[in-house]
Amino acid sequence: MVAIKNSYRVGIYTRLSIDDGTNEESVSIDTQKKILTEFVTNKGWQIAKIYVDDGYSGGNFDRPDFKRMIQDIENKEIDCVVTKDLSRLGRNYIDCGFYLEIYFPEHQVRYIAVNDGVDTISNSSMDITPFKNILNEMYVKDISVKVSSARRARLHDGKYMTTVAPYGYLKDENDNTHLVVDPETAPIVKQIYEMYYNGKGTNYIGNYLEKNKIISPMEYFYQKGFIKKRRKINKNMYNWNTKKNSNYFI
């Protein structure tokens, strides 16, 4: 049983991902912070930490700031967790039940979902909580099915769905699901296929490209701004003999 206190060191937890509907202002990170800050302030409690997992699904709890919050609970830095609603905590029925019914009580942490009226020190509010958790899990599964169906439909129509176009192509400026030939790299791709057709092996081709100072696909995409980071697998920008480069090549 979690003890009732006059004041708590509160951890405000916010979360948002694509399965929540990114166009909904009511679930935005800023809106969540505003609602929760006002709630805690009106209670006269202390906001000890604010946790933000922006872009992380509620289907699992493998989220960086959720893990940080758990560590702070272990270190006894917070004794109350507040979210806008139950779905912000998570959409997995079993895991949510574990934290609400076992983990939080064992660590003397009070949990409150403001808009859902859930408070772990109130037996009456907890009676309906399992059903809300089930509905939250059903929601994320339904969204997953709809996203998969939409993706399959686009693929069936010949739409290109990957973030970065393969080496030798560019995304159409008017339709990012349509590919157009990249005039800068298409001749290189043609040369590679001609060498391979004529019996040259992949090591020979890679060495040939490096010798002729042809920058690798990963380096090319980085220089063009198509990718933000590149792993420093090899300091040689002309090195084609890496698995990472093959991921960008068709």
N, C-alpha and C positions, 0 to 999 in steps of 0.2 A: 504494500500500500504506500503510495507516494504521499509524503507529508504536505499539508497545506501550509503555505508561508505567506507572510505579509508582503514579501518582496522576492523577486527572482532575478537571476542573471540569465537573461534570455538570449537564445540563439535564433535569429530570424533566418529561416531557410526558404529560398526562392528557387524555382526551377521552371524552365521553358524548353520545349523542343517542337519539332515539326509535327509530332502527333498530337500536339495540343491546339493546333490551328494558329499559325503565326500571324494571321490577320486580326486576331481577336485582341483588342486593346485591354479587355478585362483581365487577361492573364499575362500581360507583359511584365517583364522584370520590374520596371519602374513602378507600375501599378501595384504589384505585389508588395514592394518595399514601402510604398506610401501607406497602404492599408495596414500593414503589420506594424510599422513605426507608430502610426496613430493609435493603434490598439494597445501596444505596450506602454506608450506614453500616458494614455488615459488611465491605465492600471497603476501607474506610478512605479513601474518596474524598470530595471536597468537593461539596456540593450548592450550585451557583452560582445556579440559577434554577429556579422551578417554574412550569410553563405549564399553564393550564386552559382548554380549549374545551368548555364545558358547553352542550349543545344544538346542536352542530354535527355534521352528517353526515360519515362517513368517505368518502363517495363522491367528494369533491373536497377540495382543499387550500386553499380560499378561507376560511380561519379566522383570526380576529384573533391568537390567541396562537401559532398555528403560524407566522404571518408574523413575529411578534415574535421567536420562537425563531430563525428563519432570519436575521433581522437581527443577532441576537446572535452567531450563527455567523460572519457576515460581519465583525463587529467583533472577532472572536476572543475573545469573553467565555466561551464554552463549547467544549469539545473532546470531549464525549461526550453522547449523547442516549440516555435510557433510558425505555422504555415497558413497560407490563404485558405486552402481547402485540402482535403485528404489526397487528392490526385497530385498535388504539388510534392507531397512526401514520396509518393510512388503509386504505380498502377498494378503492382503485382500483389495479388491477394495474400499469398502465403507469407511473403517477406514483410509486407505491411503489418500483418497480424503478429509476426514475431516481434517487430519493434514496438508495437503498441501494447501488446499484452505481456511480453516477457522482458525485452531488453530495457526499455525506458523505465518500467517499474523497478527492475532489479538495480538500476543505477540511480534511483530516486530522481528521475527526470519527469517533469510534467510535460505533456504534449497537448497542444491546442490547435485545432483547425478552425480558424475564425468563422469563415462563411458556412461551414458545415455544422457548426455548433458542437464540435467534438472536443471533449476535455477529459483526459484520462483520470482525473480525480472525481468525475461524475459518472456513477454507474448507469444512470438513465441515458446519458448521451452515448455511452459505449455500447448499449444494447443493439442499436441500429448500425453501428460502425462496420461490422463484418459484411453486411449487405451492401453498404456503400463501396467497400473495397472490391467486392465481386463485380459491381457495376463498372468501376474504374478499370478493372482488368479486362472486362468484356469490351469496353470502349477502345482500348489500345489494340486489342486483337482485331476488332472490326476495322479500325483505321489501317492496320497492316494489310488486311485482305484487300481493302479498296485501293491502297497504294500499289500493291502487287498487280492487281487487275489493270489499273491504269498504265502501269509500266509495260505489261505484256501487250496491251492494245497498241501502245506507241511503237514497240519493237515490231509488232506484226505489220504496222504501216510503214516500216522502214526508217523509223526515226532513230537518230543516234543519241544515246542516253548518257554516255560517259562524260565526265566533267571536262577532260582535255581531249582534243582531237588527236588521232594517231599521227605519228610522224609522216609527213608527206601531204597532210591535209590541214585545212583550217575550218573553223566553224563559220557558217554563213552569218554575216552581220545581221541579216534580217530574219534569220531562223536558226537558233543555236542547236536545233536537232537535225540540221542538214549540213552535210560536209561539202566543201569545195576544195579543189586542188590548191596546194600551197606552191606557188611558182618558185619559191626560193629553195625548197627541199625536194620537190617532186623529181627533178633531174637526178638527185642523189639516190632516191629510192629506185628509179629506173635503172641506174648504173649497178646498184646492188643486185637487183634481180637478174640483170644480164650476166653479171659475173657468176652468180649462183647457177644460172641456167647452163653456163659454159663449163661447169664442173668445179668451180672454185669453192673451197670449204669456208665455213664461218670464221675460222681463225685467220685464214688468208684475207678474207674481206675486211675483217676488223683491223688487221695490221695495215692493209692498204689504205683504209680511210684515215687511220692515225698518221701514217707516213705523209699523206697528202693534206694534213691539217684540216680535216673535216670535223667540226665540233660534234660531240655526241648529242643524241636526241635530248637527254636530260639537261645538258648544258644549254642547248638551243632553246628549250622551253623556258628555262630559267631566265635567260637573257631577254627573251621576248615578253616576259611577265606572265606566261601562261601558268606557271607554278611559282609559289612564293618561296619555297625552300628546296634545297637539294642536299641530299645526304653526301657527306664527304667520303664516298667510297674510294675515290681515286682523285688525287690532285690534278691529274692530267685531263684537261677538258676535251681532249681528242680520243680518249679511251672509249672504245665501243664494246669492249669485251666484259660487260657487266650485266647481271640479271636485271638491274634496275632500268637500264637503257632499253632492254628488250620489252619491258612493259609498255613503253611508249611507241613501239614500232609495230607496224602491221605488215 
